[in-house]
Amino acid sequence: MKKMFAASAAALILLAGCSAPATTHPAPPAAGQSGDVLATVGLAGKTGQQIVDELDQSPDARPLPLRASVRYDHVVIGDGTNETQVPIEGDQFYLSIAPFATQTHECFYHSLATCMGELQETDLHVRIVDSTGTVLVDEDTTTYANGFVGFWLPQDISGEVTVTADGKTGTVPFATGPDDATCLTTLQIS
């Protein structure tokens, strides 16, 4: 019974941990709030890219003691009371991928603090090709402790992601526009 309850609780955390698409954009923070929030969560002075990389690649157990989700051109950071947005500079889009073999969860905006994928610290090969056939990524890598692996891609493109792990492969489409997901959890390897 305890194992069943723990599994149910874990599944709820997984499902609740990732963000759905927002129907409205949050209001900008009040003056001075940005620095206060970032200082509170230990991220003061960091760029949007640095925040994303640091939190997604963190070896710490999830959930992390903050709120953080990746959007098209910014990262939303919260301390439980206040929230702020940190811009992602340049024309970069962060796509966080959680390949899976048997179980996944719905996700739209990648939560850097709570999202968990099935294949944690798993060796895999990732190939990302845009719609013109240009190879953007073709490398061996390892999923982070949260079961994801992330890539900085150009904004406003589309293409396919192919992942191979343990002799199994899966391919799914992706897009990096303002209305597209930063969290890819539909790539099943088989």
TAGIMO-V986398 format. One record per residue. N is the residue number from 1. RES is the residue in one letter. PHI is phi in degrees with one decimal (NA if undefined). PSI is psi in whole degrees, 0 to 359 (NA if undefined). Layout:
n: (N;N)
res: (RES;RES)
phi: (PHI;PHI)
psi: (PSI;PSI)
//
This chain:
n: (1;2;3;4;5;6;7;8;9;10;11;12;13;14;15;16;17;18;19;20;21;22;23;24;25;26;27;28;29;30;31;32;33;34;35;36;37;38;39;40;41;42;43;44;45;46;47;48;49;50;51;52;53;54;55;56;57;58;59;60;61;62;63;64;65;66;67;68;69;70;71;72;73;74;75;76;77;78;79;80;81;82;83;84;85;86;87;88;89;90;91;92;93;94;95;96;97;98;99;100;101;102;103;104;105;106;107;108;109;110;111;112;113;114;115;116;117;118;119;120;121;122;123;124;125;126;127;128;129;130;131;132;133;134;135;136;137;138;139;140;141;142;143;144;145;146;147;148;149;150;151;152;153;154;155;156;157;158;159;160;161;162;163;164;165;166;167;168;169;170;171;172;173;174;175;176;177;178;179;180;181;182;183;184;185;186;187;188;189;190)
res: (M;K;K;M;F;A;A;S;A;A;A;L;I;L;L;A;G;C;S;A;P;A;T;T;H;P;A;P;P;A;A;G;Q;S;G;D;V;L;A;T;V;G;L;A;G;K;T;G;Q;Q;I;V;D;E;L;D;Q;S;P;D;A;R;P;L;P;L;R;A;S;V;R;Y;D;H;V;V;I;G;D;G;T;N;E;T;Q;V;P;I;E;G;D;Q;F;Y;L;S;I;A;P;F;A;T;Q;T;H;E;C;F;Y;H;S;L;A;T;C;M;G;E;L;Q;E;T;D;L;H;V;R;I;V;D;S;T;G;T;V;L;V;D;E;D;T;T;T;Y;A;N;G;F;V;G;F;W;L;P;Q;D;I;S;G;E;V;T;V;T;A;D;G;K;T;G;T;V;P;F;A;T;G;P;D;D;A;T;C;L;T;T;L;Q;I;S)
phi: (NA;-62.3;-64.7;-65.3;-64.0;-62.9;-64.8;-64.5;-63.4;-63.1;-63.3;-64.5;-63.6;-60.9;-69.8;-78.8;-72.9;-100.7;-94.8;-87.7;-63.0;-80.9;-86.1;-133.5;-89.9;-64.9;-67.8;-63.4;-67.2;-66.5;-55.5;84.7;-66.7;-54.7;-62.5;-64.0;-63.3;-63.3;-66.3;-58.5;-98.0;78.0;-120.7;-59.2;83.2;-98.0;-78.1;-57.6;-63.4;-64.0;-63.0;-59.7;-61.3;-62.9;-73.3;-66.1;-90.8;-61.2;-80.6;-67.3;-63.5;-90.2;-79.3;-77.4;-81.7;-164.2;-115.7;-158.5;-138.0;-94.3;-116.6;-55.5;-132.4;-159.0;-115.9;-95.3;-121.2;-138.0;-109.6;99.1;-118.4;-118.1;-138.7;-143.9;-117.5;-117.1;-67.2;-96.9;-73.6;74.6;-104.4;-103.5;-128.6;-96.2;-111.0;-102.7;-115.2;-119.7;-64.3;-142.9;-103.2;-128.2;-141.5;-145.9;-146.7;-76.0;-161.1;-123.5;-95.7;-63.6;-88.7;-71.8;-99.2;-130.5;-60.8;-132.3;-101.7;-69.9;-96.0;-83.1;49.1;-111.4;-73.1;-154.3;-114.7;-118.2;-129.2;-120.4;-124.9;-82.4;-66.6;-90.4;95.2;-72.9;-81.6;-93.5;-141.6;-154.2;-151.1;-84.4;-152.9;-131.9;-63.8;-73.8;-60.6;-90.0;85.3;-111.2;-140.2;-117.3;-137.6;-89.3;-119.9;-66.5;-70.2;62.6;-127.9;-141.8;169.1;-132.4;-111.6;-121.5;-123.9;-123.1;-144.9;53.7;77.5;-111.6;-131.9;-145.7;-136.8;-141.4;-77.0;-145.0;-149.4;-125.6;-89.0;-64.1;-107.8;-101.9;-72.1;-96.6;-123.2;-107.9;-120.8;-103.5;-90.4;-94.4;-96.1;-151.1)
psi: (316;320;320;319;316;319;319;317;318;319;320;320;317;314;321;340;337;156;142;162;138;143;338;158;138;150;149;153;158;157;133;343;321;306;321;314;312;321;318;321;9;26;14;139;1;148;167;316;318;320;312;309;314;313;318;324;4;133;357;148;143;148;147;158;49;176;137;125;147;131;185;310;16;168;132;124;134;153;11;340;311;161;148;167;136;124;149;115;155;195;48;148;131;119;115;125;129;87;154;158;314;335;145;188;158;144;145;297;120;123;115;342;337;335;135;131;164;319;79;135;51;133;136;168;130;132;122;123;133;176;345;356;0;128;117;325;136;84;156;139;180;134;152;178;338;2;6;163;135;152;139;117;164;146;156;42;173;168;209;145;130;130;136;130;130;40;4;145;149;151;136;156;160;163;153;40;178;340;17;157;142;357;113;107;17;6;99;131;136;NA)
//
